[in-house]
Amino acid sequence: MQDSSLKSYAFRKEREPGWLALEELVTKSESWGVKALSAEEKRQLPGLYRSALSSLSVARSISLDRGLLRYLEVLSARAYFVVYGPQTGFWAAMADFAVYRLPRSVRAAKGAILLSALVMLLGFVAGFGATLSDGEWFYGLVSEQMASDRTPASSRAELYDSIYGFNTDQTDRLKIFMAFLFSNNAQVGMLAFALGFAFGIPVFALLFYNGAILGAFLAIYTNHDLGLDMWAWILVHGSTELLAIILCGGGGFVLGHAVIFPGEDTRLNNLMRRGREASVIVIGAVFMFLVAGLLEAYARQLVVDMTDRFTIAAVMFLIWMTYFIFAGRGKG
């Protein structure tokens, strides 16, 4: 035991200055990025990293103490990511994701996303048409919790008040409803993506059903000549939130396509590869759900004029379309 300690001490004394120099450069790079290193520090980094790997190899071969081995293993691993990892910091990586990766991934999956939008539209048409002709369909499509006292049996005054009435009690009730709606749509979006591996079948069902729910709601308001008012109320946040659900559905269809048509690769490998591509879209959709939540909680409460609500909806939709169609085209 004493001989091992002496060997560790001699080994550390000879090489420790290089380890400490490497640790300092690695810590600086982790905090501020490799660009924060001077030209001389960048020149020294690979040599110090190779020296640390050599020390680790020797330490393992002569069975030095575990504490020293652990230190060299962690230091070597950290240095590896600095030397061979992305040469950008966190914010630069986030900017690259937002400006290039996300819009390009959306454009690459445009066929699946258009299919997602079509399925949801078909569900909306079915729910709207069925409820408009027979209000009993509403109770089969919409849960009592989601209906929140807005049913075919509601009077026009009650429905009007749910759109424009903003006394304190109404505001509290709508906040509960909006929190439920946000949670529900985010959950639907995540499920639409995650269940895509099952040949895309659950994605069809989820998108169609949620479109039918929206259609059922619009139908009861349309029956009381409040259809446009309800559209304005929904689209303030819906121009963002519904688009996010459609993007998640598109990601789910990408997974389904990978399973059904694996090509020359195995289904599992193709699913993993396409899944990584589709996950970029879903990460973007999560951010859109957050934006929609802010619009739902504030803009829709504070803006009560129907024209102004439509204007907000149109502006948000135009922003998203411009972003997804044109962003990231200038980089090779």
Secondary structure, DSSP 8 states (H G I E B T S, - for coil): -HHHHHHHHHHHHHHHHHHHHHHHHHHHHHHH-GGGS-HHHHHHHHHHHHHHHHHHHHHHHTT--HHHHHHHHHHHHHHHHHHHS-SS-HHHHHHHIIIIIHHHHHHHTHHHHHHHHHHHHHHHHHHHHHHHH-THHHHHHS-HHHHTT-STTS-HHHHHHHHH--SHHHHHHHHHHHHHHHHHHHHHHHHHHHGGGTTTHHHHHHHHHHHHHHHHHHHHHHTTT-HHHHHHHHHHHHHHHHHHHHHHHHHHHHHHHHHH--TTS-HHHHHHHHHHHHHHHHHHHHHHHHHHHHIIIIIHHH---HHHHHHHHHHHHHHHHHHHHHTT-S--
